[in-house]
Amino acid sequence: KQFARRRDAERHAHLVEVDIDQGSFVDPRLGRMTVSEWHSRWWPTVTNLRPSTRLRDEATFHNHIAPTFGAVPLARVDRTSLREWVARLTDPEGSALAPATTIKAVQVFNKLMRAALEDRLIAANPVERLPLPKVEREEMRFLTADELRHLADTIDPRYRAFVFVAGYGGFRLGELLALRWKRVDLLRRQITITETLTDLAGQISFGPPKTKAAVHTVGLHAFVPDELAQIASQPLDRDALVFQSAEGYAVRPGLLRRRYWTPAVEAAGLTPLRMHDLRHTAISLWIAAGANPKQIAVRAGHTSVSVVFDRYGHLFPQHEDSLLQALENSTSSKVSGR
């Protein structure tokens, strides 16, 4: 560094010597490495990610981080440029990303810069505690049993059973598309989830569910096994996927949504409706049938009962009625005791 006054140079040299003695010195020359250069060096060392997460995070860097910061030296990444970047990602006047996608981009960038800090390439991580957009939880959509059957009658016959299994079994989309016949017990009317399918950057992969709780077995509604039996090939290949494309391959979620789901939803007059809403529909039907929160957590593959209360607590009116009745009884007994 160069200074206008000798006194400033000596003060700076003294501070550097103190940092060196304390082991906290960061060589400013190391911060000249660009963000993309550091990513190419750091990324191969990241080994604790699921394959699907790895694909997603890599795509996030190349699509949302590298275009803005790829050529910027690590030490030149500042809070102002970062806030401007987040604002552009969420700008409704442009190609705004969903808040959750923006948050994921910031999280990936934060991990990248935290690693640079740990290797003493930079003196501080500017991405740490960066203000993030608020994620508004989408309102859940629930179908009635009649609407569910109407949708099943409308969609391509190849996916009729798909609608019923999702609408009564409460499975996630990836779990359904990874379901194999060896995990379906038509006699006992049960399905066991052990795999999930992901499609990222045009690459389909199979892997275990995200949590241990997601490995679970669910009993099926009485008529659902009959719907499944109609699409089972003979002789049955137990390793084959239950739901396949017309060519016999794994189904890509995007193509399923575009070619079959959206046209069927529009034809059935149920717009707007996401495929994930079939999971909400199943859980609402379980609650209406009298299932308790613990049963729902197990059947839905949730990690805890608190998740059920957080997302579906408003569907338990009987619990509110019981609470009010208990409070009234308690109040009445105290008044009569006087």
Order of alpha helices (4+ residues) and beta strands (2+ residues): alpha-alpha-alpha-alpha-alpha-alpha-alpha-alpha-alpha-beta-beta-beta-beta-beta-alpha-alpha-alpha-alpha-alpha-alpha-alpha
